[in-house]
Amino acid sequence: MLERAIIIEYEHDMAADDLLHDTTGNNDVKLRAKLDNTAAFFYWLQVVARWDKSYAHNEKLLDYYQQTITTENESVLNAIRAILRQQTSPYGLLAQLYSGNAQSHDAQKIAKISKPLRSRFEFLWNENQALLAQWQHYINQFSCHNVEYTLRRLAIFLGLSEDNVRDVKIFLLPPSLRPLGAAGHTIRNTDFILLRPPRDLGKATKQGTMVTIFHEYTHLLAHASQSFADSAKASYQTNIAPRKIRPPAGYNWRAVYNELFAYTVASRTIGGLLGLELLGDTHPSFDELEASFNKLRAEGHPSPDQYINWASLHMVPILQQYLQDKRLIDRELFDAVIGLTIDEEVY
């Protein structure tokens, strides 16, 4: 089980346990899950356009999403793929479309040429309405009381104001037919989370979905922090660039630093800083995970996500000490663990 847990971090369905779900309503921060047809359509569109070959690509999701696509649609999808691949900031363009605010010429062009595909999307959207409505109700009733204090401490640690810990929109998206867990995404300079929830609403999947949401919330905080960017860059220039070390497959080094930090805060595999609040005592201990990871390495090369989670496991006590000492983020947070994100023989 532990080997499986560390293998499929964001595709993981944990053993059932009670969710720490405070319903007092005494907190200020609220999660606002939305069933937004526009956001879901353009998310679906970019998946079926098959433009992204990074670690974010999901073959099972593509298979499900493209079931209504015909050869007649390929010319439009080819055009959309070409537009996205020529962008210096493709996710920035997509953010315009998700939010219904297509300002750039290319965003407006995609919105225009994709109109004939709306009918292809509607079947999938309607098929998932009941499921997404259930998740919307659950997420919107969730109290952030147990985690809000830690989030505010993290904001200060990142050189931000506590006001950066605020309500967040969550656009709910149709998941693949057999997702093993929730999958989330954020985009720099936005105020929303994209979330594909599981098809099961059991206790364990609810628990794991909230971990995913706060993992993505951590990304939003990090994206807003110039101190985070400066510290990660300084660590990269000290530890990675001089040795010309290649990033893990499917990643660039900026993404590695971002995921390293977000997993440290919230991870279904290692628990993270918020593990106790969100998972209780269900996540494995350090010794258990260390044994599992060593077994994985003995059997073959672990995946990039496994290495990043492994490094994050070591960063958790470092981050806890920073917060205890009221120390702000700096390069040293990363220096001791960044080498663990890749094969140690390479590093």
Buried (B, 14 or more C-beta within 10 A) or exposed (E): EBEEBBBBBBBBBBEEEEBBBBEEEEBEBBBBBBBBEBBBBBBBBBBBBBBBEEBEEBEBBBEBBBEBBEEEBEEBBEBBBEBBEEBEEBBBBBBBBBBEEBEBEBBEBBBEBBEEBEEBBEEBBEEBEEBBEEBBEBBEEBBBBBBBEBBBBBBBBBBBEEEBBEEBBBBBBBBBEEBBBBBBBBBBEBBBBBBBBBBBBEBBBBBBBBBBBBBBBBBBBBBBBEBBBBBBBBBBEBBBEEEEBEBBEBBEBBBBBBBBBBBBBBBBBBBBBBBBBBBBEBBBEEEBBBBBBEEBBEEEEBBBBBBBBBBBBBBBEBBEEBBEEEEEBBBBBBBBBBBBBBEEEEE
